[in-house]
């Protein structure tokens, strides 16, 4: 079995840094786009619907299609991009820190499975079922049910994403402002997520509705924007250093 040459190793590092660089940029772009489309989906149920609230069993929501569903395909692409970014961080991690990045990547895989499945089912099942008059069981699946499966799976998915951020934080131990910034954004975001969950649960008990969902999505997406930018700078710096070397 042949030993990889120095040039082969250098080529692998260059490829991994390139993937990390472009994925970080793409993740930032997709997060901004998804954020924009999600904001246009004005809540007509849940804790933030104001005077526009619709009532259980939420079967008169077909008029909201496709406007309220347009952000979901973008969210699927964003979530897959986030997973690739986590893989890039795992490859970037030093051997001593790969135990942390491996745990973070494991949580990222779980988060991706939950969120992609949740969004794909919502987009593909609920509207066509309403169009076809097949409404049995839709009440528990629809995004408009603040106590339904869609909301709670989003909560779970973004909690797992927040955990992945926490375990990716120890990867960035270099004593420079860039990596320190990435580390603290990851750590602080997890702390904010825990605080939000505790406060909302304390004030509302099990009747969280979509309060925590909105909070954790906002926190995680802001992390993807901020650290996506910072990570692109880290990977770009690595590319420059390897090129000079």
MARBA-976399 format. One line per 8 residues: number of its first residue (from 1); for each residue x, y, z of N, C-alpha, C. Coordinates in nm, 3 decimals. Layout:
<sites>
NUM) X,Y,Z,X,Y,Z,X,Y,Z  ...
</sites>
This chain:
<sites>
1) 0.085,-0.119,0.000,0.000,0.000,0.000,0.089,0.124,0.000  0.071,0.211,-0.098,0.159,0.327,-0.114,0.123,0.437,-0.016  0.225,0.510,0.028,0.206,0.622,0.120,0.176,0.748,0.040  0.073,0.825,0.079,0.041,0.947,0.005,0.160,1.043,0.003  0.186,1.100,-0.111,0.296,1.195,-0.124,0.256,1.330,-0.064  0.357,1.415,-0.045,0.332,1.548,0.009,0.239,1.627,-0.083  0.257,1.610,-0.214,0.173,1.683,-0.310,0.029,1.636,-0.303  0.010,1.504,-0.281,-0.127,1.450,-0.270,-0.196,1.506,-0.147
9) -0.123,1.510,-0.035,-0.179,1.563,0.088,-0.212,1.710,0.072  -0.121,1.784,0.009,-0.145,1.925,-0.016,-0.266,1.949,-0.103  -0.286,1.862,-0.202,-0.401,1.874,-0.291,-0.532,1.847,-0.216  -0.530,1.748,-0.126,-0.648,1.718,-0.046,-0.685,1.835,0.044  -0.584,1.895,0.106,-0.608,2.009,0.195,-0.665,2.126,0.116  -0.610,2.149,-0.004,-0.659,2.258,-0.088,-0.805,2.237,-0.126  -0.839,2.113,-0.162,-0.977,2.082,-0.201,-1.071,2.102,-0.082  -1.033,2.053,0.036,-1.120,2.066,0.153,-1.139,2.212,0.192
17) -1.033,2.292,0.183,-1.045,2.434,0.214,-1.130,2.507,0.110  -1.118,2.465,-0.015,-1.200,2.526,-0.121,-1.348,2.494,-0.100  -1.376,2.369,-0.067,-1.514,2.330,-0.039,-1.568,2.409,0.080  -1.487,2.422,0.186,-1.529,2.500,0.302,-1.554,2.645,0.269  -1.466,2.704,0.188,-1.478,2.846,0.151,-1.607,2.872,0.073  -1.628,2.795,-0.033,-1.746,2.819,-0.117,-1.876,2.780,-0.046  -1.871,2.676,0.038,-1.990,2.637,0.112,-2.028,2.741,0.215  -1.928,2.800,0.280,-1.955,2.905,0.378,-2.025,3.024,0.312
25) -1.976,3.065,0.197,-2.039,3.176,0.124,-2.180,3.140,0.080  -2.195,3.018,0.026,-2.327,2.973,-0.020,-2.425,2.965,0.097  -2.378,2.921,0.212,-2.464,2.912,0.330,-2.514,3.049,0.373  -2.425,3.147,0.371,-2.467,3.284,0.405,-2.574,3.333,0.308  -2.552,3.313,0.180,-2.649,3.358,0.079,-2.783,3.289,0.097  -2.780,3.157,0.116,-2.905,3.082,0.131,-2.978,3.119,0.259  -2.904,3.149,0.364,-2.968,3.189,0.490,-3.041,3.321,0.473  -2.977,3.416,0.408,-3.040,3.546,0.384,-3.165,3.530,0.298
33) -3.155,3.450,0.192,-3.270,3.428,0.104,-3.384,3.361,0.180  -3.351,3.256,0.256,-3.453,3.183,0.331,-3.519,3.272,0.435  -3.436,3.351,0.505,-3.487,3.448,0.601,-3.589,3.540,0.535  -3.553,3.591,0.416,-3.641,3.683,0.345,-3.775,3.622,0.310  -3.773,3.500,0.256,-3.897,3.433,0.220,-3.978,3.396,0.343  -3.911,3.355,0.452,-3.982,3.316,0.575,-4.054,3.435,0.636  -3.993,3.554,0.629,-4.055,3.673,0.686,-4.183,3.710,0.613  -4.189,3.679,0.483,-4.309,3.713,0.404,-4.426,3.623,0.438
41) -4.400,3.510,0.503,-4.508,3.419,0.544,-4.568,3.472,0.673  -4.663,3.563,0.662,-4.721,3.628,0.780,-4.796,3.526,0.864  -4.766,3.518,0.995,-4.833,3.419,1.081,-4.984,3.441,1.086  -5.060,3.334,1.060,-5.206,3.341,1.074,-5.254,3.246,1.183  -5.158,3.196,1.260,-5.190,3.111,1.375,-5.072,3.120,1.472  -5.087,3.061,1.589,-4.979,3.062,1.685,-4.978,3.188,1.770  -4.866,3.208,1.841,-4.858,3.316,1.940,-4.844,3.454,1.879  -4.805,3.463,1.751,-4.775,3.593,1.691,-4.870,3.632,1.578
49) -4.989,3.574,1.577,-5.079,3.597,1.463,-5.163,3.723,1.478  -5.171,3.781,1.597,-5.247,3.904,1.615,-5.394,3.884,1.587  -5.450,3.969,1.500,-5.593,3.961,1.468,-5.621,3.871,1.349  -5.518,3.810,1.292,-5.536,3.729,1.171,-5.551,3.581,1.202  -5.566,3.546,1.329,-5.563,3.405,1.368,-5.673,3.323,1.303  -5.633,3.204,1.256,-5.731,3.105,1.214,-5.740,3.001,1.325  -5.852,2.932,1.329,-5.877,2.841,1.439,-5.862,2.695,1.396  -5.845,2.609,1.496,-5.847,2.464,1.477,-5.975,2.427,1.402
57) -5.971,2.335,1.305,-5.863,2.241,1.268,-5.775,2.288,1.152  -5.770,2.417,1.121,-5.677,2.476,1.025,-5.693,2.418,0.883  -5.816,2.388,0.845,-5.838,2.327,0.713,-5.868,2.431,0.606  -5.885,2.555,0.645,-5.915,2.662,0.549,-5.790,2.745,0.519  -5.678,2.676,0.502,-5.550,2.744,0.481,-5.496,2.730,0.339  -5.575,2.670,0.251,-5.525,2.645,0.115,-5.495,2.775,0.041  -5.564,2.884,0.079,-5.540,3.013,0.014,-5.400,3.066,0.041  -5.334,3.010,0.143,-5.197,3.053,0.178,-5.091,2.984,0.093
65) -5.133,2.889,0.011,-5.039,2.819,-0.077,-5.033,2.892,-0.211  -4.913,2.917,-0.268,-4.784,2.868,-0.221,-4.705,2.967,-0.132  -4.763,3.086,-0.106,-4.686,3.193,-0.041,-4.621,3.148,0.090  -4.698,3.082,0.175,-4.647,3.043,0.306,-4.554,2.922,0.301  -4.541,2.862,0.183,-4.459,2.742,0.169,-4.331,2.766,0.088  -4.318,2.884,0.029,-4.206,2.909,-0.063,-4.070,2.902,0.007  -4.066,2.934,0.136,-3.938,2.935,0.206,-3.885,2.795,0.235  -3.971,2.695,0.231,-3.930,2.561,0.272,-3.830,2.495,0.177
73) -3.848,2.502,0.044,-3.744,2.447,-0.043,-3.608,2.515,-0.022  -3.611,2.645,0.002,-3.486,2.716,0.031,-3.427,2.669,0.164  -3.514,2.642,0.262,-3.467,2.595,0.392,-3.404,2.457,0.380  -3.456,2.374,0.290,-3.397,2.241,0.268,-3.256,2.256,0.212  -3.241,2.341,0.110,-3.109,2.364,0.051,-3.014,2.422,0.155  -3.064,2.517,0.234,-2.983,2.578,0.340,-2.936,2.473,0.440  -3.024,2.385,0.481,-2.988,2.283,0.580,-2.883,2.188,0.526  -2.894,2.150,0.400,-2.793,2.063,0.338,-2.660,2.135,0.327
81) -2.665,2.265,0.296,-2.542,2.344,0.289,-2.477,2.354,0.427  -2.557,2.373,0.529,-2.507,2.375,0.668,-2.435,2.244,0.701  -2.491,2.132,0.658,-2.429,2.002,0.686,-2.291,1.993,0.619  -2.282,2.035,0.494,-2.154,2.032,0.424,-2.054,2.123,0.493  -2.101,2.237,0.544,-2.013,2.329,0.616,-1.959,2.263,0.744  -2.044,2.188,0.812,-2.001,2.116,0.933,-1.897,2.008,0.899  -1.915,1.943,0.783,-1.815,1.845,0.738,-1.682,1.915,0.713  -1.687,2.033,0.653,-1.565,2.108,0.624,-1.493,2.148,0.752
89) -1.570,2.185,0.855,-1.509,2.219,0.984,-1.444,2.095,1.045  -1.509,1.980,1.032,-1.454,1.855,1.086,-1.320,1.822,1.019  -1.313,1.841,0.888,-1.188,1.816,0.816,-1.081,1.916,0.858  -1.123,2.040,0.882,-1.030,2.146,0.922,-0.972,2.123,1.062  -1.048,2.057,1.148,-1.008,2.040,1.288,-0.876,1.964,1.300  -0.797,2.002,1.398,-0.674,1.930,1.426,-0.708,1.791,1.480  -0.612,1.700,1.474,-0.636,1.563,1.520,-0.678,1.560,1.667  -0.621,1.647,1.748,-0.654,1.650,1.889,-0.797,1.697,1.915
97) -0.853,1.773,1.820,-0.986,1.832,1.838,-1.095,1.760,1.757  -1.058,1.657,1.683,-1.156,1.590,1.598,-1.263,1.516,1.677  -1.236,1.483,1.805,-1.339,1.421,1.887,-1.458,1.516,1.902  -1.428,1.646,1.919,-1.534,1.746,1.933,-1.606,1.768,1.801  -1.530,1.780,1.692,-1.593,1.803,1.563,-1.674,1.682,1.517  -1.631,1.561,1.557,-1.706,1.441,1.522,-1.841,1.439,1.593  -1.841,1.480,1.719,-1.967,1.489,1.794,-2.056,1.597,1.732  -1.996,1.712,1.700,-2.071,1.819,1.636,-2.130,1.776,1.504
105) -2.051,1.703,1.424,-2.099,1.656,1.295,-2.212,1.555,1.312  -2.205,1.474,1.416,-2.312,1.376,1.443,-2.443,1.448,1.473  -2.437,1.553,1.556,-2.556,1.632,1.584,-2.607,1.701,1.457  -2.514,1.746,1.371,-2.551,1.811,1.246,-2.626,1.715,1.155  -2.581,1.590,1.149,-2.649,1.488,1.068,-2.791,1.465,1.119  -2.806,1.456,1.251,-2.939,1.436,1.309,-3.029,1.557,1.280  -2.974,1.677,1.296,-3.050,1.799,1.270,-3.096,1.804,1.124  -3.008,1.768,1.034,-3.040,1.772,0.891,-3.150,1.672,0.857
113) -3.141,1.552,0.912,-3.245,1.451,0.887,-3.381,1.498,0.936  -3.384,1.555,1.057,-3.511,1.601,1.114,-3.569,1.716,1.032  -3.486,1.818,1.002,-3.537,1.938,0.936,-3.572,1.915,0.789  -3.486,1.845,0.717,-3.515,1.818,0.575,-3.641,1.733,0.564  -3.654,1.631,0.649,-3.774,1.549,0.648,-3.898,1.629,0.682  -3.888,1.715,0.781,-4.000,1.797,0.825,-4.046,1.890,0.713  -3.952,1.961,0.651,-3.988,2.056,0.545,-4.040,1.984,0.420  -3.979,1.872,0.386,-4.020,1.801,0.265,-4.162,1.746,0.280
121) -4.192,1.690,0.397,-4.327,1.639,0.422,-4.429,1.752,0.420  -4.397,1.863,0.485,-4.490,1.975,0.491,-4.522,2.028,0.351  -4.419,2.048,0.271,-4.436,2.105,0.138,-4.504,2.007,0.043  -4.475,1.878,0.059,-4.521,1.778,-0.037,-4.653,1.712,-0.001  -4.688,1.714,0.128,-4.807,1.640,0.173,-4.925,1.731,0.202  -4.904,1.834,0.282,-5.016,1.913,0.332,-5.095,1.984,0.222  -5.033,2.062,0.131,-5.113,2.133,0.031,-5.192,2.041,-0.061  -5.129,1.936,-0.113,-5.201,1.847,-0.205,-5.311,1.770,-0.134
129) -5.292,1.740,-0.006,-5.397,1.673,0.071,-5.517,1.764,0.088  -5.493,1.892,0.115,-5.603,1.988,0.126,-5.673,2.005,-0.007  -5.596,2.011,-0.116,-5.655,2.024,-0.250,-5.744,1.905,-0.283  -5.704,1.788,-0.235,-5.776,1.664,-0.267,-5.886,1.634,-0.167  -5.901,1.718,-0.065,-6.003,1.694,0.036,-5.968,1.581,0.131  -5.841,1.543,0.132,-5.796,1.434,0.220,-5.742,1.497,0.349  -5.832,1.531,0.439,-5.796,1.613,0.555,-5.774,1.534,0.683  -5.798,1.405,0.681,-5.781,1.327,0.803,-5.632,1.325,0.844
137) -5.605,1.367,0.964,-5.468,1.368,1.016,-5.388,1.491,0.979  -5.440,1.576,0.889,-5.366,1.694,0.844,-5.349,1.794,0.958  -5.446,1.798,1.047,-5.440,1.895,1.157,-5.311,1.883,1.237  -5.264,1.762,1.261,-5.142,1.743,1.338,-5.016,1.774,1.257  -5.026,1.768,1.124,-4.909,1.788,1.039,-4.888,1.932,0.996  -4.996,2.008,0.982,-4.986,2.141,0.923,-4.903,2.236,1.007  -4.832,2.325,0.938,-4.749,2.425,1.005,-4.831,2.525,1.085  -4.961,2.534,1.057,-5.044,2.632,1.126,-5.089,2.586,1.264
145) -5.067,2.458,1.295,-5.099,2.406,1.427,-4.979,2.430,1.519  -4.992,2.526,1.611,-4.880,2.563,1.698,-4.844,2.452,1.796  -4.930,2.350,1.808,-4.900,2.235,1.894,-4.874,2.110,1.810  -4.853,2.129,1.681,-4.844,2.015,1.591,-4.704,1.960,1.571  -4.698,1.858,1.486,-4.574,1.786,1.460,-4.471,1.875,1.391  -4.515,1.958,1.296,-4.422,2.042,1.220,-4.341,2.132,1.312  -4.409,2.203,1.402,-4.342,2.297,1.492,-4.246,2.226,1.585  -4.290,2.114,1.643,-4.205,2.047,1.741,-4.083,1.983,1.675
153) -4.096,1.938,1.550,-3.979,1.885,1.479,-3.881,1.997,1.443  -3.934,2.115,1.412,-3.845,2.230,1.391,-3.769,2.262,1.520  -3.840,2.262,1.632,-3.773,2.287,1.760,-3.662,2.186,1.784  -3.691,2.059,1.760,-3.592,1.954,1.780,-3.474,1.972,1.685  -3.503,1.997,1.558,-3.398,2.010,1.458,-3.304,2.125,1.489  -3.359,2.239,1.527,-3.274,2.355,1.553,-3.206,2.347,1.689  -3.263,2.272,1.783,-3.191,2.242,1.907,-3.067,2.157,1.878  -3.084,2.057,1.791,-2.971,1.973,1.752,-2.866,2.055,1.676
161) -2.911,2.148,1.594,-2.819,2.236,1.523,-2.740,2.320,1.623  -2.807,2.370,1.725,-2.740,2.448,1.828,-2.636,2.364,1.903  -2.668,2.238,1.929,-2.572,2.147,1.991,-2.451,2.123,1.901  -2.476,2.114,1.771,-2.364,2.096,1.678,-2.272,2.217,1.682  -2.329,2.337,1.696,-2.247,2.458,1.708,-2.160,2.452,1.834  -2.221,2.409,1.945,-2.149,2.404,2.071,-2.026,2.314,2.062  -2.040,2.198,1.998,-1.928,2.104,1.992,-1.829,2.140,1.881  -1.869,2.224,1.788,-1.773,2.272,1.688,-1.686,2.385,1.745
169) -1.733,2.450,1.850,-1.660,2.564,1.907,-1.517,2.529,1.948  -1.492,2.414,2.015,-1.354,2.384,2.057,-1.256,2.360,1.943  -1.306,2.345,1.820,-1.217,2.328,1.705,-1.132,2.453,1.686  -1.190,2.568,1.720,-1.124,2.696,1.690,-1.051,2.746,1.815  -0.927,2.697,1.829,-0.848,2.727,1.949,-0.730,2.820,1.920  -0.705,2.851,1.793,-0.595,2.942,1.761,-0.620,3.079,1.824  -0.517,3.136,1.879,-0.530,3.263,1.949,-0.527,3.380,1.852  -0.626,3.386,1.765,-0.642,3.503,1.679,-0.788,3.548,1.685
177) -0.813,3.670,1.648,-0.945,3.729,1.664,-1.050,3.658,1.579  -1.010,3.611,1.463,-1.105,3.548,1.372,-1.160,3.418,1.432  -1.071,3.329,1.473,-1.117,3.201,1.528,-1.181,3.220,1.665  -1.133,3.316,1.741,-1.195,3.346,1.870,-1.339,3.393,1.851  -1.360,3.474,1.747,-1.495,3.520,1.716,-1.588,3.406,1.681  -1.540,3.314,1.597,-1.620,3.198,1.558,-1.655,3.115,1.681  -1.557,3.090,1.765,-1.578,3.009,1.885,-1.685,3.071,1.975  -1.674,3.201,1.999,-1.768,3.264,2.091,-1.908,3.278,2.031
185) -1.918,3.298,1.902,-2.051,3.301,1.839,-2.120,3.166,1.855  -2.047,3.058,1.835,-2.103,2.924,1.854,-2.149,2.903,1.999  -2.063,2.938,2.093,-2.093,2.914,2.235,-2.209,3.003,2.282  -2.204,3.131,2.249,-2.308,3.224,2.294,-2.444,3.187,2.234  -2.444,3.141,2.110,-2.572,3.103,2.047,-2.637,2.987,2.122  -2.555,2.891,2.166,-2.610,2.779,2.243,-2.665,2.828,2.377  -2.592,2.917,2.443,-2.638,2.972,2.571,-2.770,3.046,2.553  -2.781,3.127,2.447,-2.904,3.200,2.420,-3.020,3.105,2.392
193) -2.991,2.995,2.321,-3.095,2.896,2.292,-3.148,2.832,2.420  -3.056,2.796,2.509,-3.096,2.736,2.637,-3.177,2.835,2.721  -3.132,2.960,2.725,-3.204,3.062,2.801,-3.343,3.083,2.745  -3.353,3.090,2.612,-3.484,3.108,2.547,-3.578,2.993,2.580  -3.525,2.871,2.574,-3.608,2.753,2.604,-3.657,2.755,2.748  -3.567,2.789,2.841,-3.603,2.791,2.983,-3.707,2.900,3.012  -3.684,3.020,2.961,-3.775,3.131,2.987,-3.913,3.107,2.927  -3.915,3.061,2.802,-4.043,3.037,2.735,-4.117,2.922,2.803
201) -4.045,2.816,2.840,-4.108,2.704,2.908,-4.158,2.744,3.047  -4.081,2.828,3.116,-4.121,2.874,3.249,-4.248,2.959,3.242  -4.255,3.044,3.140,-4.370,3.134,3.128,-4.494,3.066,3.070  -4.473,2.963,2.986,-4.586,2.905,2.913,-4.604,2.755,2.934  -4.511,2.692,3.005,-4.522,2.547,3.025,-4.512,2.472,2.893  -4.597,2.373,2.875,-4.597,2.297,2.750,-4.662,2.374,2.637  -4.734,2.481,2.671,-4.803,2.560,2.569,-4.709,2.665,2.511  -4.594,2.617,2.458,-4.495,2.709,2.399,-4.545,2.766,2.268
209) -4.637,2.695,2.203,-4.683,2.727,2.068,-4.560,2.741,1.977  -4.551,2.851,1.901,-4.436,2.866,1.812,-4.336,2.969,1.865  -4.344,3.001,1.993,-4.256,3.103,2.050,-4.110,3.058,2.046  -4.085,2.938,2.097,-3.946,2.890,2.099,-3.897,2.857,1.959  -3.985,2.810,1.875,-3.948,2.779,1.735,-3.894,2.904,1.666  -3.966,3.014,1.681,-3.922,3.140,1.619,-3.789,3.185,1.678  -3.773,3.171,1.810,-3.650,3.215,1.876,-3.530,3.133,1.831  -3.543,3.001,1.832,-3.427,2.916,1.801,-3.390,2.923,1.652
217) -3.490,2.937,1.565,-3.459,2.954,1.423,-3.383,3.085,1.401  -3.430,3.192,1.464,-3.364,3.322,1.448,-3.220,3.316,1.497  -3.198,3.252,1.611,-3.062,3.241,1.667,-2.972,3.161,1.573  -3.019,3.043,1.533,-2.935,2.955,1.449,-2.907,3.015,1.312  -3.007,3.079,1.253,-2.983,3.139,1.121,-2.888,3.257,1.131  -2.896,3.335,1.237,-2.800,3.444,1.255,-2.658,3.390,1.271  -2.645,3.277,1.341,-2.514,3.213,1.354,-2.461,3.172,1.217  -2.547,3.114,1.134,-2.504,3.071,1.001,-2.460,3.189,0.915
225) -2.524,3.304,0.934,-2.483,3.424,0.859,-2.349,3.477,0.912  -2.342,3.498,1.044,-2.221,3.557,1.103,-2.101,3.465,1.087  -2.116,3.340,1.133,-2.002,3.248,1.126,-1.979,3.196,0.984  -2.079,3.202,0.900,-2.056,3.169,0.760,-1.957,3.266,0.698  -1.974,3.395,0.729,-1.881,3.497,0.680,-1.741,3.475,0.739  -1.736,3.454,0.872,-1.607,3.435,0.938,-1.537,3.308,0.891  -1.613,3.201,0.872,-1.553,3.075,0.825,-1.499,3.087,0.683  -1.568,3.164,0.599,-1.518,3.184,0.463,-1.381,3.253,0.468
233) -1.363,3.342,0.565,-1.235,3.411,0.581,-1.127,3.315,0.630  -1.166,3.223,0.721,-1.070,3.123,0.771,-1.023,3.033,0.658  -1.118,2.981,0.581,-1.082,2.889,0.471,-1.004,2.962,0.361  -1.040,3.088,0.336,-0.967,3.166,0.235,-0.823,3.189,0.281  -0.805,3.215,0.410,-0.671,3.235,0.465,-0.589,3.105,0.452  -0.654,2.994,0.478,-0.585,2.865,0.465,-0.541,2.841,0.320  -0.627,2.878,0.226,-0.592,2.861,0.084,-0.471,2.947,0.048  -0.468,3.070,0.098,-0.357,3.160,0.068,-0.228,3.109,0.129
241) -0.237,3.060,0.253,-0.117,3.010,0.320,-0.060,2.888,0.251  -0.146,2.796,0.208,-0.098,2.677,0.138,-0.039,2.712,0.002  -0.098,2.816,-0.060,-0.048,2.859,-0.191,0.091,2.919,-0.177  0.109,2.999,-0.071,0.241,3.060,-0.048,0.343,2.953,-0.013  0.299,2.855,0.070,0.388,2.748,0.111,0.430,2.662,-0.009
</sites>
